Amino acid sequence: MRGVKRVALATCVEALPLDGDMPALLDACAGVGLDAEAVCWDDPAVRWDQYDAVVLRSTWDYVFRLPRFLHWVDAVSQATRLLNRRELVRWSTDKHYLADLGRVGVPVVPTAFVEPGDDSRRAVEAALAGKFGGDTLAPPVEIVAKPAVGAGSRDALRLSRREAERARLHVEHLLAEGRSVLLQPFLPAVDEHGETAIVYIDGRVSHAIRKGPLLRPGAAAVEGLFATEDIRPREPSRDEGRVAKAAFNAIAGETPLYARVDLLAAPDGEPRVLELELVEPSLFFDCGAGSALRFAEALRDRLG
């Protein structure tokens, strides 16, 4: 008789009480015969080799200590099966992957990267003039400045042309911490339409949600793990589905167990990829009937 598979659903102390997906996923795993438990990724007492798989779920504090987290990812990958796999984790923890997606033709939100040592004033002036890497747009009314390694809108600011000095100071603050920075045009359709996030489970679209706008004019940067979000089910448009599929198909190697593609509408109406979430995205099981069960079944089938 085949033994019951043990699964660690990796989280962190601060995130566990906030992870709305975890109760449903634990129940679903039990329902398909998996012995799953929520385990903090940085708990030194855990023996990861005692699990048949470790599934990244709400390790949301990794952005504050990325080197330690990636060292842990490597160690767990050697001890057992990590989902998603470590190559995807390493690639998608840093939003420089947006440049990779753009190079293979995926429509992404225009992005300029500012690196430690770069001239922050020049970078901000260029963005406010509508220059984002290889993209030149009509000068945006507002831009977004945020770290390349970040989650939950933490340290992201929406800034107008009147706030050029505030933008420069924010970029300089992030660069001084050794962090790369993204500058993007603020796409005004988000204020009414919100973001569309399309969830994939085992290579197939499971469900989609609408995120309400998060960044407000003049607001301070988010503190804590993430900003409070207005989440509702959404039926994505055909164009949103097309762009999400293009982003998903750009993922190299083995099909990820889970993925989330976040989209915004550009001024011309074309959906653009804002983020491709492969590490620890919320999957909003409460907005997709049967989605927690689909996740658990896909996990069970992978473990054999």
Secondary structure, DSSP 8 states (H G I E B T S, - for coil): -----EEEEEE-TTTGGG-TTHHHHHHHHHHTT-EEEEEETT-TT--GGGSSEEEE---GGGGGSHHHHHHHHHHHHHHSEEES-HHHHHHHTSTTHHHHHHHTT--B---EEE-TTS-HHHHHHHHHTTEETTEE-S--SEEEEEESS--TTBT-EEEEGGGHHHHHHHHHHHHHTT--EEEEE--TTHHHH-EEEEEEETTEEEEEEEE-----TT---B-SS-----EEE----HHHHHHHHHHHHT--SS--SEEEEEEEE-TTS-EEEEEEE-SS----GGGSTTHHHHHHHHHHHHH-
